[in-house]
Amino acid sequence: MNSKTELNLQKELESLKSTSKLGFELDVAWRPDKGNPLAGEVINKTIQIYESDESKAITVLHHEFIDYAISQAIRPYKSIANTLVKLVNSEAYASKEEIVEGLIRLLAKQVRYDKEEAPNERNN
């Protein structure tokens, strides 16, 4: 059942889309929830509005629409940054593993040395 507020939000979203020529893939859903700490968010191309007051809900719709549009513009940079972080993490992990293996060899050598020295110390 579509309430008056939800219909007004849908009309406002259509106006935002036609004026900006952006966000044609977006829908809006009004889910008033005073217990939700968020006023709104975009989930799977649907702007979820949790604000119960209609005028505030429209303001939230504007905010979420603009935030979504800007996020689309920076998505390629986010993808590159995430790829770079994965690469650096992979290289850091490989380096750490190499150091761990080196330390294990060093400790094993020290243990062998200590075992070889122990009988000689008893003879003195």
C-alpha positions as CSV (number, residue, x, y, z in Angstrom):
1,M,0.0,0.0,0.0
2,N,1.5,3.3,-1.1
3,S,0.9,6.2,1.4
4,K,0.7,9.8,0.4
5,T,4.3,10.3,1.7
6,E,5.6,7.4,-0.3
7,L,3.9,8.7,-3.4
8,N,5.4,12.1,-2.8
9,L,8.8,10.6,-2.3
10,Q,8.5,8.7,-5.6
11,K,7.4,11.9,-7.4
12,E,10.4,13.7,-5.9
13,L,12.8,11.0,-7.0
14,E,11.5,11.1,-10.5
15,S,11.9,14.9,-10.5
16,L,15.5,14.5,-9.3
17,K,16.2,11.9,-12.0
18,S,14.8,14.0,-14.9
19,T,16.4,17.2,-13.7
20,S,19.9,15.7,-13.1
21,K,19.8,13.1,-15.8
22,L,21.3,10.8,-13.2
23,G,20.2,7.8,-11.0
24,F,17.6,6.4,-13.4
25,E,18.3,2.9,-11.9
26,L,17.1,4.1,-8.4
27,D,13.9,3.4,-6.6
28,V,12.7,4.8,-3.3
29,A,11.0,3.0,-0.4
30,W,9.6,4.7,2.7
31,R,10.1,2.7,5.8
32,P,9.5,5.0,8.8
33,D,11.6,3.7,11.7
34,K,12.2,6.0,14.6
35,G,14.4,3.4,16.2
36,N,16.8,3.4,13.3
37,P,19.9,5.6,13.8
38,L,20.0,6.2,10.1
39,A,17.6,8.6,8.3
40,G,18.2,6.8,5.0
41,E,20.5,4.7,3.0
42,V,20.8,3.1,-0.5
43,I,20.5,-0.7,-0.6
44,N,20.5,-2.5,-3.9
45,K,19.6,0.6,-5.9
46,T,16.7,1.5,-3.6
47,I,16.9,4.6,-1.5
48,Q,15.5,3.5,1.9
49,I,14.0,6.4,3.8
50,Y,13.5,5.8,7.6
51,E,12.5,9.4,8.5
52,S,8.8,9.5,9.5
53,D,8.3,13.2,8.9
54,E,7.5,13.9,5.2
55,S,9.4,17.1,4.8
56,K,12.5,15.6,6.5
57,A,12.1,12.4,4.5
58,I,12.3,14.5,1.3
59,T,15.5,16.2,2.6
60,V,16.9,12.7,3.3
61,L,15.9,11.6,-0.2
62,H,17.9,14.6,-1.7
63,H,20.9,13.7,0.5
64,E,20.9,10.0,-0.4
65,F,20.4,10.7,-4.1
66,I,23.3,13.2,-4.3
67,D,25.5,10.8,-2.1
68,Y,24.7,8.0,-4.5
69,A,25.5,10.0,-7.6
70,I,28.9,11.2,-6.1
71,S,29.7,7.6,-5.0
72,Q,29.2,6.4,-8.6
73,A,31.7,9.0,-9.8
74,I,34.4,7.9,-7.4
75,R,33.7,4.1,-7.7
76,P,36.7,3.6,-10.2
77,Y,39.1,5.2,-7.7
78,K,37.7,3.0,-4.9
79,S,38.2,0.0,-7.0
80,I,41.8,0.9,-7.8
81,A,42.5,1.7,-4.1
82,N,41.1,-1.7,-3.1
83,T,43.1,-3.5,-5.7
84,L,46.3,-1.7,-4.5
85,V,45.6,-2.5,-0.9
86,K,45.1,-6.2,-1.8
87,L,48.4,-6.2,-3.7
88,V,50.3,-4.5,-0.8
89,N,48.7,-6.9,1.7
90,S,49.8,-9.9,-0.5
91,E,53.4,-8.6,-0.7
92,A,53.5,-7.8,3.0
93,Y,52.2,-11.3,3.8
94,A,54.8,-12.9,1.5
95,S,57.6,-10.8,3.1
96,K,56.4,-11.7,6.6
97,E,56.3,-15.4,5.8
98,E,59.8,-15.2,4.4
99,I,61.0,-13.6,7.7
100,V,59.2,-16.2,9.8
101,E,60.8,-19.0,7.9
102,G,64.2,-17.4,8.3
103,L,63.7,-17.0,12.0
104,I,62.6,-20.6,12.3
105,R,65.8,-21.7,10.5
106,L,67.8,-19.5,12.8
107,L,66.2,-20.8,15.9
108,A,66.6,-24.4,14.7
109,K,70.3,-23.8,14.1
110,Q,70.6,-22.3,17.6
111,V,68.8,-25.3,19.2
112,R,71.2,-27.7,17.4
113,Y,74.2,-25.6,18.5
114,D,72.9,-25.6,22.1
115,K,72.5,-29.4,22.0
116,E,76.0,-29.9,20.6
117,E,77.5,-27.6,23.2
118,A,75.7,-29.1,26.2
119,P,77.7,-32.4,26.3
120,N,81.0,-30.5,26.0
121,E,80.2,-28.3,29.0
122,R,79.6,-31.5,31.1
123,N,83.1,-32.8,30.3
124,N,84.7,-29.7,31.7
